[in-house]
Amino acid sequence: MSQTEIPSSAANITRANWSEITPQHLYDKCMALARNLWWSWHPEVVNLFRDLDPVRWRQIDHNPIALLAEMTPDQVAERASEMVLYTRINQAHRRLKEYMANTRTTWGAREAGVLGALPVAYFSAEFGIHESVPIYSGGLGVLSGDHIKSASGLGVPLIAIGLFYDQGYFKQHLNDEGWQNEEYLDTKVENLPMEPARDPNGKPITVEIETTHGKLLAKVWLMHVGRVPLYLLDCDVEGNSQEDRRLTSRLYGGDVRTRIRQELVLGVGGVKALRALGIKPGVYHLNEGHSGFAPLEVIRERMQDDGMSFDEALREVAAHTVFTTHTPVPAGHDRFDGGMIEEHLGPLRQKLGISYEQLMGLGRVEPQNEGESFCMTVIGLKLSRRANAVSSLHGHVSRRMWAHLWPWRVEEEIPIGHITNGVHIPTWLAYPMVQLYDKYLGTEWHTRMGEPDIWQKIYAVDPGELWETHNALKSRLLEFVRRRVSRQSRRRNEDPAIIEAARTVLDPNALTIGFARRFATYKRADLFLRNMEMMVDLLDDPNRPVQFVFAGKAHPADEPGKKLIQKIANLRHDPRFAGRVVFIEDYDINVARHMVQGVDVWLNNPRRPLEASGTSGQKAVLNGGLNMSILDGWWAEAYNGMNGFSIGSNVAHTDVEKNDARDGEDLVRVLAEEVIPLFYLRDADGLPHEWIARMTNSIATLAARFSAHRMVTDYVQKAYLVAAGGVSSDMSVR
């Protein structure tokens, strides 16, 4: 097709407009859509890209830039003509432009006005936005991605700061013995929706971070996530040593020296990048301790610019800093020895005019204890005046864990609150469920998804229609699982009969339970095997079949976690479990999306109270899945007796072995006595009415409450506005 030829089958375009629609013009609109990750949470735009080439779309991790790079403008125009995509492309492009231009009628414009002049700088070591942008590993990154997406949707003035990992997190493959192997692949920058960040004069930004052994350099990339700019620092810069050029190649890779240098770049380098961009935040939000060095650089700026002493600047900066801790496990808090701290912060320490002992004291629970290492969570707590855990129970755990920082206070008065995590509804909601909600909740639900009242209309949904929609999503999940299991078997060169069996694995009519998360031992992926005989009996019931889908990665250095994966994956060789338990390799956002949208039950059974929040079960709620969980994290404040199932009670035995045994027995009991009977209790039409009632109760009581929109509004109202000095009344100060 030439650039002037009019496509014959494009719908709803008037003849007057044909002359304006050249293949290049159409291609440019597609590329404009691809270069803002807004597309990733709009299913109609996702479907548009998929329709350009469905096979290739799947092969390249749903990456629209990579897809368009393989096509010429003429090819895009020809495909658009064949699939009648012209109107859809124009509508999507217009919607994006309107979305970006609307800064006056958003919730943020009404409720968070002061942040327009004093925006939030949100620091995180990882951002899980979409599978095509591999700069995340798991829950923390996906939470950060959901946070900035909801900030965008609400119109909250927020700038995000992270690191660019050109190899991302590892690809996972299991060998013949079921052992996890890690593979790192270089990411093609040209296939990512980012560009060099530029200063107000249009010059690309490179920041310098001093250490005692020379300077670290980092260039800055800009990625657009709806209305939120995400700036990513990258050490692959000419002028760095070869070692330092690889510094930001891998997420959570390398040794302790790599970790502290990455965190130096994120914290100190991130603040320097904001300064180079001409951005003056009113709030600094440190999402976990990885960015704990950031306030030190802000203090240095205040001392230099405003003539303050260190103590004065610290008080000022801490008042504008919000710190979120996600980790109830002691090993999850980064610690460094004094030599590491001095090597990397020595020059900054000197500019701050403080001694080595003073600096180390900022990262110690007991400042004078020379035997104590420097903890990133401790400095985060000390250099902020608003700190929060990520669920109610985690708040109690965190106050107890860090009580020694405030020895003069009783535990209940430790200044760590909580804002329970939520999920970005448009990202995790399946399109058929969107259509169902549009029908019953009204189109206004898209702008009111964080309001509980809007979800009460779910009770009006026809039970048969909800069940039919869920089963369609379940069928889609099983098709996905079969493709992946078959591919895994082919890669291992397994027997043709095994490969053939993989193509029909799992029963579409069976109760399907999903478990997907990081394979840390405290998450107890194998808890369902504690009572082996009873579990085998449940799985072997031909009238009420049960099946499990597992996915997840273990950290490359976590041998016990890898053994857990091996134990689960190798159940495929056990005739008692073969065809009933499957493990999907390479857990990522794409795998998670299919699982939370298609399972009947989402299983979560960590050792209480070691799950800070957990958000995967919240994603299942949106799609009609029911949670079966230990009363930990978010579920401890969500379960009402009729919106899912609980394992165990709200207490834990002090003996780990006894606790695991007790929870394992209760898991099987809940399955046998509650979950399975309810799922298979059907009427003459095959509808499980009581099960569907729990589905609707789950959605009605949990969807708004555990949405990222609610979470971000909580941060704005209870942390950001106060930190920015933007509240008209606050009597909470003692």
VENSUL-V531010 format. One record per pair of residues at least 24 apart in sequence whose C-alpha atoms are under 10 Angstrom apart, sorted by the first residue. I is the first residue (numbers start at 1). GAP is how many residues later the second one is. Records with the same first field share a line. If there is no record, write none. Layout:
# VENSUL-V531010
I->GAP + GAP
This chain:
# VENSUL-V531010
1->72 + 73 + 74 + 75 + 76 + 77
2->71 + 72 + 75 + 76
3->70 + 71 + 74
5->72
6->71 + 75
7->70 + 71 + 72 + 73 + 74 + 75 + 77 + 79
8->73 + 74 + 76
9->71 + 72 + 73 + 74 + 75 + 76 + 77
10->70 + 71 + 72 + 73 + 74 + 75 + 76 + 77 + 78
11->70 + 73 + 74 + 75 + 76 + 77
12->72 + 74 + 75 + 76
13->73 + 74 + 77
21->56 + 65
22->51 + 52 + 55
23->49 + 50 + 51 + 52 + 53 + 54 + 55 + 57
24->48 + 49 + 50 + 52 + 53
25->48 + 52
26->47 + 48 + 50 + 51 + 54 + 60 + 63 + 64
27->41 + 44 + 45 + 46 + 47 + 48 + 49 + 50 + 62
28->40 + 45
29->60 + 61 + 63 + 64 + 65
30->34 + 35 + 38 + 43 + 46 + 59 + 60 + 62 + 63
31->33 + 34 + 37 + 38 + 62 + 162
32->33 + 61 + 64 + 65 + 161
33->31 + 32 + 56 + 59 + 60 + 61 + 62 + 63 + 64 + 160
34->29 + 30 + 31 + 32 + 33 + 34 + 158 + 159
35->29 + 30 + 156 + 157 + 158 + 159 + 160 + 188 + 189 + 190 + 191
36->60 + 157 + 158 + 187 + 188 + 189 + 190 + 191 + 192 + 193
37->92 + 93 + 96 + 112 + 156 + 157 + 186 + 187 + 188 + 189 + 190 + 191
38->58 + 61 + 62 + 91 + 111 + 114 + 115 + 186 + 187 + 188 + 189 + 190
39->25 + 53 + 54 + 57 + 186 + 187
40->24 + 89 + 90 + 91 + 92 + 185 + 186 + 386 + 387
41->88 + 89 + 108 + 185 + 383 + 384 + 385 + 386 + 387 + 388
42->50 + 384 + 385 + 389
43->383 + 384 + 386 + 387 + 388 + 389 + 391
44->44 + 45 + 48 + 387
45->43 + 44 + 46 + 47 + 48
47->41 + 384
48->32 + 35 + 37 + 38 + 40 + 41 + 44
49->36 + 40
51->28 + 29 + 32 + 33 + 34
52->24 + 25 + 26 + 27 + 28 + 30 + 31 + 33
53->26
60->71 + 72
61->69 + 70 + 71 + 72 + 529
62->68 + 69 + 70 + 71 + 528
63->67 + 68 + 69 + 70 + 128 + 129 + 130
64->68 + 127 + 128 + 129
65->67 + 125 + 126 + 127 + 128
66->66 + 122 + 124 + 125 + 126 + 127
67->124
68->123
69->121 + 122
96->130 + 131
99->53 + 54 + 56 + 127 + 128
100->52 + 55 + 126 + 127 + 128
101->126
102->53 + 125
103->51 + 52 + 53 + 54 + 124
104->51
105->49 + 50
106->46 + 47 + 48 + 49 + 50 + 341
107->44 + 46 + 47 + 48 + 49 + 340 + 606
108->43 + 44 + 45 + 46 + 47 + 48 + 49 + 605 + 608
109->45 + 46 + 47 + 48
110->44 + 45 + 46
111->43 + 44 + 45 + 602 + 605 + 606 + 610
112->42 + 43 + 44 + 45 + 601 + 604 + 605 + 608 + 609 + 614 + 615
113->43 + 44 + 608 + 613
114->43 + 168 + 606 + 607 + 610 + 611 + 612 + 613
115->41 + 42 + 43 + 166 + 167 + 168 + 601 + 605 + 606 + 609 + 610 + 611
116->39 + 40 + 41 + 42 + 165 + 166
117->40 + 162 + 163 + 164 + 165 + 607
118->39 + 40 + 161 + 162 + 163 + 164 + 165 + 602 + 603 + 606 + 607 + 608
119->37 + 38 + 39 + 40 + 160 + 161 + 162 + 163 + 164 + 165 + 601 + 605
120->36 + 37 + 38 + 39 + 40 + 160 + 161 + 162 + 163 + 164 + 165 + 200 + 201 + 202 + 596 + 600 + 601 + 603 + 604
121->36 + 37 + 38 + 39 + 40 + 109 + 149 + 150 + 153 + 158 + 159 + 160 + 161 + 162 + 163 + 164 + 165 + 200
122->25 + 26 + 36 + 37 + 38 + 39 + 40 + 108 + 148 + 159 + 161 + 162 + 163 + 164 + 165 + 169 + 200
123->36 + 37 + 38 + 39 + 40 + 107 + 108 + 143 + 144 + 147 + 148 + 161 + 162 + 163 + 164 + 165 + 166 + 167 + 168 + 169 + 171 + 200
124->36 + 37 + 38 + 39 + 139 + 142 + 143 + 161 + 162 + 163 + 164 + 165 + 166 + 167
125->36 + 37 + 38 + 39 + 107 + 126 + 127 + 137 + 138 + 141 + 142 + 161 + 162 + 163 + 164 + 165 + 166
126->35 + 36 + 37 + 38 + 39 + 42 + 106 + 125 + 126 + 161 + 164
127->33 + 34 + 35 + 36 + 37 + 103 + 105
128->460 + 461
129->96 + 298 + 460
130->297 + 458 + 459 + 460
131->457 + 458 + 459 + 460
132->55 + 59 + 60 + 61 + 456 + 457 + 458
133->31 + 32 + 33 + 35 + 54 + 56 + 58 + 59 + 60
134->30 + 31 + 32 + 33 + 34 + 35 + 36 + 53 + 58 + 117 + 454 + 455
135->27 + 28 + 29 + 30 + 31 + 32 + 33 + 34 + 52 + 97 + 114 + 115 + 116
136->28 + 29 + 32 + 33 + 34 + 115 + 116 + 452 + 453
137->31 + 32 + 33 + 114 + 115 + 381 + 416 + 418 + 450 + 451 + 452
138->31 + 379 + 380 + 414 + 415 + 449 + 450 + 451
139->187 + 378 + 379 + 474 + 475 + 476 + 477
140->147 + 148 + 186 + 187 + 474 + 475
141->146
142->281 + 282 + 446 + 447 + 473 + 474
143->144 + 278 + 279 + 280 + 281 + 471 + 472 + 565
144->143 + 279
145->80 + 278 + 279 + 282
146->275 + 276 + 277 + 278 + 279 + 280 + 281 + 282 + 561 + 562 + 563 + 565 + 566
147->274 + 275 + 276 + 277 + 560 + 561 + 562 + 564 + 565
148->77 + 78 + 79 + 80 + 81 + 82 + 276 + 560 + 564
149->76 + 77 + 78 + 79 + 274 + 275 + 276 + 277 + 278 + 559 + 560 + 563
150->76 + 77 + 78 + 272 + 273 + 274 + 275 + 276 + 277 + 557 + 558 + 559 + 560 + 561 + 562 + 563
151->74 + 75 + 76 + 77 + 273 + 557 + 558 + 560 + 561 + 562 + 565
152->73 + 74 + 75 + 76 + 77 + 557
153->73 + 74 + 75 + 271 + 293 + 294 + 556
154->73 + 293 + 555 + 558 + 559
155->71 + 72 + 73
156->71 + 72 + 556 + 557 + 560
157->70 + 71 + 72 + 124
158->69 + 70 + 71 + 72 + 123 + 125 + 126 + 127
159->68 + 69 + 70 + 71 + 72 + 115 + 120 + 122 + 125
160->62 + 63 + 64 + 65 + 68 + 69 + 70 + 71 + 72 + 110 + 125
161->59 + 60 + 61 + 68 + 69 + 70 + 71 + 72 + 105 + 106 + 108 + 109 + 110 + 112 + 113 + 125 + 130
162->58 + 59 + 68 + 69 + 70 + 71 + 72 + 101 + 103 + 104 + 105 + 107 + 108 + 129
163->55 + 57 + 58 + 67 + 68 + 69 + 70 + 71 + 72 + 85 + 86 + 87 + 88 + 99 + 100 + 102 + 103 + 106 + 107
164->25 + 55 + 56 + 57 + 67 + 68 + 69 + 70 + 71 + 72 + 84 + 85 + 86 + 87 + 102
165->67 + 68 + 69 + 70 + 71 + 81 + 82 + 83 + 84 + 85 + 86 + 87
166->68 + 69 + 70 + 80 + 82 + 83 + 84 + 85
167->79 + 81 + 82 + 83 + 84
168->80 + 81 + 82 + 83 + 84 + 85
169->80 + 81 + 82 + 83 + 84 + 386 + 419
170->80 + 81 + 82 + 83 + 383 + 385 + 386 + 416
171->382 + 414 + 415 + 416 + 417
172->380 + 381 + 382 + 384 + 412 + 413 + 414 + 415 + 416
173->315 + 318 + 319 + 380 + 411 + 412 + 413
174->314 + 317 + 318 + 388 + 391 + 392 + 395 + 409 + 410 + 411 + 412
175->313 + 316 + 317 + 391
176->313 + 315 + 316 + 317 + 318 + 394
177->389 + 390 + 392 + 393
178->384 + 385 + 386 + 387 + 388 + 389 + 390 + 391 + 392 + 393 + 394 + 405
179->383 + 384 + 385 + 386 + 387 + 388 + 390 + 391
180->373 + 374 + 375 + 376 + 379 + 381 + 382 + 383 + 385 + 386 + 389 + 405 + 406
181->375 + 381
182->371 + 372 + 373 + 374 + 404
184->65 + 66
185->64 + 65
186->63 + 64
187->62
192->31
193->28 + 29 + 30 + 31 + 32
194->27 + 28 + 29 + 30 + 36 + 37 + 38
195->25 + 26 + 27 + 28 + 29 + 36
196->24 + 25 + 26 + 27 + 35 + 36
197->24 + 25 + 26 + 33 + 34 + 35 + 36 + 76 + 79 + 80
198->24 + 75 + 78 + 79 + 80
199->74 + 75 + 76 + 77 + 78 + 79 + 80
200->76 + 77 + 78 + 79
201->76
202->75
203->73 + 74
204->72 + 73
205->28 + 67 + 68 + 71 + 72
206->27 + 28 + 29 + 31 + 63 + 66 + 67 + 70
207->26 + 27 + 28 + 58 + 61 + 62 + 63 + 64 + 65 + 66 + 67 + 68 + 69
208->57 + 60 + 61 + 64 + 65
209->52 + 55 + 56 + 59 + 60 + 63 + 135 + 136 + 138 + 139
210->54 + 58 + 59 + 133 + 134 + 135 + 136 + 137 + 138
211->50 + 53 + 130 + 131 + 132 + 133 + 134 + 135 + 136 + 137
212->130 + 131 + 132 + 133 + 134 + 135 + 136
213->130 + 131 + 133 + 134
214->26 + 129 + 130 + 133
215->24 + 25 + 26 + 29 + 129
216->24 + 25 + 28 + 29 + 31 + 45 + 48 + 49 + 53 + 128
217->24 + 27 + 28 + 48 + 52
218->26 + 27 + 29 + 30 + 47 + 48 + 51 + 52 + 55
219->50 + 54
220->49 + 50 + 53 + 57
231->39 + 42 + 43
232->34 + 38 + 41
233->29 + 32 + 33 + 36 + 37 + 40
234->28 + 31 + 32
235->27 + 30
252->303 + 304
253->302 + 303 + 304
256->78 + 79 + 80 + 81 + 84
257->79 + 83 + 84 + 87
259->31 + 75 + 76 + 77
260->30 + 33 + 74 + 75 + 76 + 80 + 81 + 84 + 116
261->79 + 80 + 83
262->28 + 29
263->26 + 27 + 28 + 29 + 30 + 31 + 71 + 113
264->26 + 27 + 28 + 29 + 30 + 77 + 80 + 81
265->26 + 28 + 29
266->24 + 25 + 26 + 27 + 28
267->24 + 25 + 26 + 27 + 28 + 29 + 30 + 31
268->24 + 25 + 26 + 27 + 28 + 29 + 30 + 77 + 80
269->24 + 25 + 28
270->24 + 27
271->24 + 25 + 26 + 27 + 30
272->25 + 26 + 29
275->26
281->39 + 443
282->35 + 38 + 39 + 438 + 439 + 441 + 442 + 443 + 444
283->34 + 35 + 36 + 37 + 38 + 39 + 436 + 437 + 438 + 439 + 440 + 441 + 442
284->33 + 34 + 35 + 36 + 37 + 38 + 39 + 100 + 436 + 439 + 440
285->35 + 36 + 37 + 38 + 39 + 99 + 101 + 102 + 430 + 434 + 435 + 438
286->35 + 36 + 37 + 38 + 39 + 94 + 95 + 98 + 101
287->35 + 36 + 37 + 38 + 39 + 93 + 101
288->35 + 36 + 37 + 38 + 39 + 45 + 46 + 88 + 89 + 92 + 101
289->34 + 35 + 36 + 37 + 38 + 43 + 44 + 45 + 46 + 86 + 87 + 88 + 89 + 90 + 91 + 92
290->43 + 44 + 86 + 87 + 90
291->32 + 85 + 86 + 88 + 89
292->31 + 71 + 83 + 84 + 85 + 86 + 87 + 88 + 89 + 90 + 91 + 92
293->52 + 83 + 86 + 87 + 90
294->27 + 86 + 89
295->25 + 26 + 84 + 85 + 88 + 89
296->49 + 52 + 53 + 56 + 63 + 83 + 87
297->51 + 52 + 54 + 55
299->53 + 84
300->48 + 49 + 51 + 52 + 53
301->50 + 51
303->48 + 49 + 50
304->47 + 48
309->43 + 44
310->41 + 42 + 43 + 44
311->41 + 43
313->39
314->68 + 69 + 70
315->68 + 69 + 70
316->67 + 68 + 69
317->66 + 67 + 68 + 406
318->62 + 63 + 64 + 65 + 66 + 67 + 68 + 405
319->64 + 65 + 66 + 67 + 403 + 404 + 405 + 406
320->63 + 64 + 65 + 66 + 399 + 400 + 401 + 402 + 403 + 404 + 405
321->59 + 60 + 62 + 63 + 64 + 65 + 66 + 398 + 399 + 402 + 403
322->58 + 59 + 61 + 62 + 63 + 64 + 65 + 66 + 393 + 397 + 398 + 401
323->54 + 56 + 57 + 58 + 59 + 60 + 61 + 62 + 63 + 64 + 65 + 66 + 93 + 396
324->53 + 56 + 57 + 60 + 62 + 63 + 64 + 65 + 66 + 92 + 93 + 94 + 95
325->52 + 55 + 56 + 62 + 63 + 64 + 65 + 69 + 70 + 73 + 91 + 93 + 287
326->51 + 62 + 63 + 64 + 65 + 68 + 69 + 72 + 95 + 285 + 286 + 287 + 288
327->50 + 62 + 63 + 67 + 70 + 71 + 283 + 284 + 285 + 286
328->61 + 66 + 67 + 69 + 70 + 73 + 281 + 282 + 283 + 284 + 285
329->68 + 69 + 72 + 193 + 280 + 281 + 282 + 283
330->71 + 280
332->45
333->42 + 43 + 44 + 45
334->39 + 40 + 41 + 42 + 43 + 44
335->28 + 29 + 37 + 38 + 39 + 40 + 41 + 42 + 43
336->24 + 27 + 36 + 37 + 38 + 39 + 40
337->34 + 35 + 36 + 37 + 38
338->32 + 33 + 34 + 35 + 36
339->34
340->34
341->32 + 33
364->41
365->37 + 38 + 39 + 40 + 41
366->38 + 39
367->38
377->25
378->24 + 27
381->24 + 34 + 35
384->339
385->30 + 31 + 334 + 338
386->29 + 30 + 31 + 332 + 333 + 334 + 336 + 337
387->28 + 29 + 30 + 31 + 32 + 332
388->27 + 28 + 29 + 30 + 31 + 32 + 327 + 331
389->27 + 28 + 29 + 30 + 31 + 32 + 223 + 224
390->27 + 28 + 29 + 30 + 31 + 32 + 221 + 222 + 223 + 224 + 243 + 244 + 321
391->26 + 27 + 28 + 29 + 30 + 31 + 220 + 221 + 222 + 223 + 241 + 242 + 243 + 244 + 245 + 246
392->25 + 26 + 27 + 28 + 220 + 221 + 240 + 241 + 242 + 243 + 244 + 245
393->25 + 27 + 215 + 216 + 217 + 218 + 219 + 220 + 238 + 239 + 240 + 241 + 242 + 243 + 244
394->24 + 25 + 26 + 215 + 216 + 217 + 218 + 219 + 238 + 239 + 240
395->24 + 25 + 217 + 238
396->213
397->212 + 213 + 215
398->214
418->296 + 297
419->194 + 291 + 292 + 293 + 295 + 296 + 299 + 300
420->192 + 193 + 194 + 195 + 213 + 214 + 217 + 285 + 286 + 287 + 288 + 290 + 291 + 294
421->191 + 192 + 193 + 194 + 197 + 212 + 213 + 284 + 285 + 286 + 287 + 289 + 290 + 291
422->191 + 192 + 193 + 194 + 196 + 197 + 212 + 281 + 282 + 283 + 284 + 285 + 286 + 287 + 288 + 289 + 290
423->192 + 193 + 194 + 195 + 196 + 199 + 280 + 281 + 282 + 283 + 284 + 285 + 286 + 287 + 288
424->25 + 26 + 194 + 195 + 282 + 283 + 284 + 285 + 286 + 287
425->24 + 25 + 193 + 194 + 197 + 198 + 278 + 279 + 281 + 282 + 283 + 284
426->196
427->166 + 192
428->161 + 164 + 165 + 166 + 168 + 169 + 188 + 190 + 191 + 192 + 193 + 194 + 195
429->164 + 167 + 168 + 190 + 191 + 192 + 193 + 194 + 195
430->39 + 40 + 43 + 163 + 164 + 166 + 167 + 168 + 192 + 193
431->42 + 166 + 192
432->34 + 37 + 38 + 40 + 41 + 191
433->33 + 36 + 37 + 40 + 164 + 189 + 190 + 191
434->188 + 189
435->34
436->25 + 29 + 30 + 33
437->24
447->262
448->256 + 261
449->254 + 255 + 256 + 258 + 259 + 260 + 261
450->253 + 254 + 255 + 256 + 257 + 258 + 259 + 260 + 261 + 262 + 263
451->252 + 253 + 254 + 256 + 258 + 259
452->247 + 248 + 249 + 250 + 251 + 252 + 253 + 258
453->247 + 248 + 251
454->246 + 249 + 250
455->241 + 242 + 244 + 245 + 246 + 247 + 248 + 249
456->240 + 241 + 243 + 244 + 245
457->239 + 243
458->237 + 238 + 239 + 240 + 241 + 242
459->234 + 236 + 237 + 238 + 240 + 241
460->236
461->235
462->230
463->224 + 225 + 226 + 227 + 228 + 229 + 230 + 232 + 233
464->221 + 222 + 223 + 224 + 225 + 228
466->157 + 158 + 226 + 229 + 230
467->157 + 220 + 221 + 222 + 224 + 225 + 228
468->219
469->129 + 154 + 155
470->127 + 128 + 129 + 130 + 153 + 154 + 155
471->37 + 38 + 127 + 128 + 129
472->36 + 126
473->121 + 122 + 123 + 124 + 125 + 126 + 150 + 151
474->34 + 35 + 38 + 120 + 121 + 122 + 123 + 124 + 125 + 126
475->32 + 33 + 34 + 123 + 124
476->32 + 118 + 119 + 121 + 122
477->31 + 72 + 114 + 116 + 117 + 118 + 119 + 120 + 121 + 122
478->25 + 26 + 27 + 28 + 29 + 30 + 34 + 71 + 116 + 117 + 120 + 121
479->24 + 25 + 26 + 27 + 29 + 115
480->104 + 111 + 114 + 115
481->24 + 25 + 68 + 101 + 102 + 103 + 110 + 113 + 114
482->24 + 100 + 102
484->99 + 100 + 101 + 102 + 107
485->97 + 98 + 99 + 100
488->95 + 96 + 97
501->78
502->77 + 80
504->75
505->73 + 74 + 75 + 76 + 77
506->39 + 40 + 41 + 42 + 43 + 72 + 73 + 74 + 75 + 76
507->38 + 39 + 40 + 72 + 73
508->39
509->35 + 36 + 37 + 171
510->32 + 33 + 34 + 35 + 36 + 37 + 38 + 70 + 90 + 166 + 169 + 170
511->33 + 34 + 35 + 36 + 37 + 88 + 89 + 90 + 164 + 165 + 168 + 169
512->33 + 34 + 35 + 36 + 37 + 68 + 69 + 86 + 87 + 88 + 89 + 90
513->33 + 34 + 35 + 36 + 37 + 68 + 82 + 85 + 86 + 87 + 88 + 89 + 90 + 112 + 113 + 114 + 115
514->33 + 34 + 35 + 36 + 37 + 67 + 68 + 78 + 81 + 82 + 84 + 85 + 86 + 87 + 88 + 89 + 90 + 103 + 106 + 111 + 113
515->33 + 34 + 35 + 36 + 37 + 68 + 77 + 80 + 81 + 84 + 86 + 87 + 88 + 89 + 90 + 101 + 102
516->33 + 34 + 35 + 36 + 37 + 67 + 68 + 71 + 72 + 75 + 76 + 79 + 80 + 86 + 87 + 88 + 100 + 101
517->33 + 34 + 35 + 36 + 37 + 70 + 71 + 75 + 87 + 97 + 99
518->33 + 34 + 35 + 36 + 37 + 43 + 69
519->32 + 33 + 34 + 35 + 36 + 39 + 41 + 42 + 43 + 44 + 45 + 46
520->32 + 33 + 34 + 35 + 38 + 39 + 40 + 41 + 42 + 44 + 45 + 86
521->33 + 37 + 38 + 39 + 40 + 41 + 42 + 43 + 85 + 86
522->39 + 83 + 84 + 85 + 86 + 87 + 88 + 89 + 138
523->38 + 81 + 82 + 83 + 84 + 85 + 87 + 88
524->37 + 40 + 80 + 81 + 82 + 83 + 136 + 140
525->25 + 26 + 27 + 36 + 39 + 40 + 42 + 43 + 78 + 79 + 80 + 81
526->38 + 39 + 41 + 42 + 79 + 138
527->77 + 78 + 79 + 133 + 134 + 136 + 137 + 138 + 140 + 141
528->75 + 77 + 135 + 136 + 137 + 138 + 139 + 140 + 143
529->39 + 135 + 136 + 138 + 139
530->130 + 131 + 132 + 133 + 134 + 135 + 137 + 138
531->130 + 133 + 134 + 135 + 136 + 137 + 138
532->132 + 136
534->131 + 134 + 135 + 138
535->41 + 42 + 130 + 132 + 133 + 134 + 136 + 137
536->40 + 41
537->39 + 135
538->130 + 133 + 134 + 138
539->37 + 38 + 41 + 42
540->36 + 37 + 40
543->137
544->132 + 133 + 135 + 136
545->35 + 131 + 135
546->34 + 35 + 125 + 130
547->30 + 31 + 32 + 33 + 34 + 35
548->29 + 31 + 32 + 33 + 34 + 35 + 51 + 53 + 54 + 55
549->31 + 32 + 33 + 34 + 35 + 46 + 50 + 53
550->31 + 32 + 33 + 34 + 35 + 37 + 45 + 53
551->31 + 32 + 33 + 34 + 35 + 36 + 37 + 40 + 41 + 44
552->31 + 32 + 33 + 34 + 35 + 36 + 39 + 40
553->32 + 33 + 34 + 35
592->24 + 27 + 28
593->26 + 27
595->24 + 25 + 30
596->24 + 25 + 26 + 27 + 28 + 29 + 30
597->24 + 25 + 26 + 27 + 28
598->25 + 26 + 27
599->24 + 25 + 26 + 27
600->24 + 25 + 26 + 27 + 79 + 91 + 95
601->24 + 25 + 26 + 27 + 28 + 43 + 44 + 74
602->24 + 25 + 26 + 27 + 42 + 43
603->24 + 25 + 26 + 27 + 42 + 43 + 44 + 64
604->24 + 25 + 26 + 27 + 28 + 31 + 42 + 43
605->24 + 25 + 26 + 27 + 41 + 42 + 43 + 55 + 58 + 59 + 62
606->24 + 25 + 26 + 27 + 54 + 57
607->24 + 25 + 45 + 46 + 49 + 52 + 53 + 56
608->24 + 25 + 28 + 40 + 41 + 42 + 43 + 44 + 45 + 51
609->24 + 27 + 41 + 42 + 43
611->24
615->91 + 92
617->89
618->80 + 81 + 84 + 85 + 87 + 88 + 89
619->84 + 87 + 88
620->78 + 79 + 83
621->74 + 75 + 76 + 77 + 78 + 79 + 80 + 81 + 82 + 85
622->73 + 74 + 76 + 77 + 78 + 80 + 81 + 82 + 84 + 85
623->72 + 76 + 80
624->68 + 70 + 71 + 72 + 73 + 74 + 75
625->67 + 69 + 70 + 71 + 73 + 74
626->49 + 65 + 66 + 68 + 69 + 70 + 71 + 72 + 73
627->68 + 71
628->39 + 42 + 43 + 47
629->38
630->33 + 36 + 37
634->72
635->67
638->60 + 63 + 64 + 67 + 68
639->59 + 62 + 63
640->57 + 58 + 61
641->53
642->48 + 49 + 51 + 52 + 53 + 54 + 55 + 56 + 59
643->48 + 50 + 51 + 52 + 53 + 54 + 55 + 56 + 57 + 58 + 59
644->31 + 47 + 50 + 51 + 53 + 54
645->25 + 26 + 29 + 30 + 49
646->24
647->24
